[in-house]
């Protein structure tokens, strides 16, 4: 039964994560060309990280320190996984040409 709770937590978080990716893409699409896009991406990244830390603290009943360590590590691993996935897809696309 514990697996179901973790599945719901993961689904909830990644829905929030993908929603923020969509919102950031919309904001980046609507910004003018000369605008510094990091002014949008950094606050959205911080919001995702803070949301993940708070969600870990509330769901798993962790201390603030443990939630912070798990949150920063988790976000790092998620972003690393996305980067590796994009690299592998790009290499496979080039290989199949």
C-alpha positions in Angstrom: 0.0 0.0 0.0 3.0 2.3 0.5 3.8 2.2 -3.2 0.4 3.8 -4.0 1.2 6.8 -1.7 4.6 7.3 -3.4 3.0 7.0 -6.8 0.5 9.7 -5.9 3.2 12.0 -4.5 5.4 11.5 -7.7 2.4 12.1 -10.0 1.4 15.2 -8.1 4.9 16.7 -8.1 5.7 15.9 -11.8 2.3 17.4 -12.8 3.4 20.6 -11.0 6.8 20.4 -12.6 5.5 20.0 -16.1 2.9 22.7 -15.6 5.7 25.1 -14.7 7.7 24.0 -17.7 4.7 24.9 -19.8 4.3 28.2 -18.1 8.0 29.1 -18.5 7.8 28.1 -22.2 4.8 30.5 -22.6 6.6 33.3 -20.9 9.8 32.7 -22.9 7.7 32.7 -26.1 6.1 36.0 -25.2 9.2 37.9 -24.2 11.0 40.2 -26.7 14.3 39.0 -28.2 16.5 41.4 -26.2 15.1 40.4 -22.8 17.3 38.4 -20.4 15.5 35.1 -20.2 17.3 34.1 -17.0 15.1 36.6 -15.2 12.2 34.3 -15.9 13.9 30.9 -15.6 15.7 31.4 -12.3 12.6 32.4 -10.3 10.6 29.5 -11.8 13.4 27.1 -11.0 13.5 28.4 -7.4 9.7 28.0 -7.1 9.9 24.4 -8.3 12.7 23.6 -5.8 10.9 25.3 -2.9 7.7 23.5 -3.7 9.5 20.1 -3.8 11.2 20.8 -0.5 7.9 21.7 1.2 6.2 18.7 -0.4 8.9 16.4 0.9 8.7 17.9 4.3 4.9 17.5 4.5 4.5 14.1 2.8 7.4 12.2 4.4 7.4 14.2 7.7 11.1 15.0 7.4 12.9 17.7 9.4 13.7 21.0 7.6 17.3 20.0 7.1 16.6 16.5 5.7 13.9 17.9 3.4 16.3 20.6 2.2 19.1 17.9 1.5 16.6 15.6 -0.2 15.0 18.4 -2.1 18.2 19.9 -3.6 19.5 16.4 -4.3 16.2 15.3 -5.9 16.0 18.4 -8.1 19.6 18.0 -9.2 19.0 14.3 -10.1 15.8 15.3 -12.0 17.6 17.9 -14.0 20.5 15.6 -14.6 18.2 12.9 -15.9 16.5 15.4 -18.3 19.9 16.6 -19.6 21.0 13.0 -20.2 17.8 12.1 -21.9 18.0 15.1 -24.2 21.6 14.2 -25.0 20.8 10.6 -25.8 17.8 11.5 -28.0 20.0 14.0 -29.9 22.7 11.4 -30.4 20.2 8.8 -31.6 18.7 11.4 -34.0 22.1 12.2 -35.4 23.0 8.5 -35.6 19.9 7.6 -37.6 20.4 10.3 -40.3 
